[in-house]
């Protein structure tokens, strides 16, 4: 299997796990419930779709297999999903609630979130903007 086909397979499998507009940040062992506590993993998924298109130009694959999931992700982020992840009045993506780590800086010791990032983390805004641009392009 060549690299673009592997990428398509991975993206398709991840798309099957989107729930309330979010991808899990950890896929547990068989029979356990996935953990949907990340604001950036789903946006990185969209970035991976953008990258696939940049390298393969396979818009037909994206339209047929991923577009509905991508639209659902954006819709959930606009209206709001888990952990106060939602588009604020200024168009930026807000995320967070006390005691939950949601970005890539997700260290937690007991109940202590080592690097709380509630609000509008700059790298999340860059990913959000890129996601919106891709959807506009599609």
N, C-alpha and C positions, 0 to 999 in steps of 0.2 A: 504494500500500500504506500503510495507516495505521500509526501508531507501535506499537500492541500487536502487530500482525502482523510488523513488522520485528523487534521484540524477540524474539518467538517464533522467528523464522527464525534469528536470531543465536544464541540459546540452543540451539536444535536442532543447529546446525552445530558449536558448541563441544562439545556433548555427544558428538559423533562422534569427538572427539580425546582423550577421557579414556582414560588408560592407567595401570593400577595405581593407580587412584584419584586421579590427578593430571591437571591440564590443563597444557599447555606454557606457559611464560611468553613464548615467542617462537615464532611460526610462520615457519619459514624459507621461502626461495624454493622453487619446485617441484623435487621430487626430493631435497631435503635432509631430514635427520631433525629432527623437532621437539626442542626442548630442554625437558626436564621437570625444571627445577631451581628450583622455587618452592613455598613452603609456603602462601602466601596467595592466589594466583590462583584455585585451585580453590574456596577458601572464599568468595572474592568472587563466583564463579560461582553458588554456592548463595545468596548474598545477592541476586544479581540475580533469581534464581527467586522468592525471597520478595517482592521488590519487584514483580515481574510479577503475582504473586497479589494483592498489596495493591491494585494499580490495576485489574486486570481481573477478579478473582475466577474465573478460568478454571482451576478445579481439574481439569476433565476433560483439558485439554491437558497439564497437568503430570503427571497420573497416566498418561496414554497415552504421552507422549513423553519424560519426564524422570525419573520416579520410580525406575525401575530403575537409571539412572545415578547418581542421588543416593544411593540405598541402597548401591551399589557403592563410591562415594566414601567413605561413612562406614565401611563394612566394612574397606576398605583402610587407612584412618587408624587404626582400632582395632587391627588386627593388625600394622600397620607397612608402610610403603612405602619408596620411595627416600630416601636421605639421612637415615636415622634419624627419619623423620617417623612418629610413633606416639603413641598415647595412653599416658601414664605411669600409674603406680599411683594417683596422686591425681586422675585424670580430666582432667588438663590435657594439651594437645597439645605434645609435645616435638619439636624439629626441629634438625637440624644435624650436620655433621661438618666436620672441619678442612679449610680451603681452599675451601669452597663457600658462596656467598652465596645465601640462600633467601628473604629477605623483600624488600619493596619497596625497602629500602635496599641495593641489590644492586651497588654500585660495586666493581669489582675491577680492579686494575692488575697485570698479569702474574699472579703467584701470590698476590699480597697482597690479601686481602679487607679493604677499607677499613673497613667497619663490621660486624665479625663479630657475629652475633646468635644464636649457638647457645644452645639452651635453650627457654625458654617466653616468647616475646615477648608483651607484654600485648595488643597489638592482634590478634594471632593468636588469643589466648584468647577475645577478644570475638567474633571471627568464628566460632570453633569452637562457642561457646555458642549463637550465633544459628543456626548450621547444625543443631545438635542440637534446638533448639526448633522449627525448621521441620519437621524430620523427625517430631518428636513430634506436631506439628499435622497433618501429612499422614496 
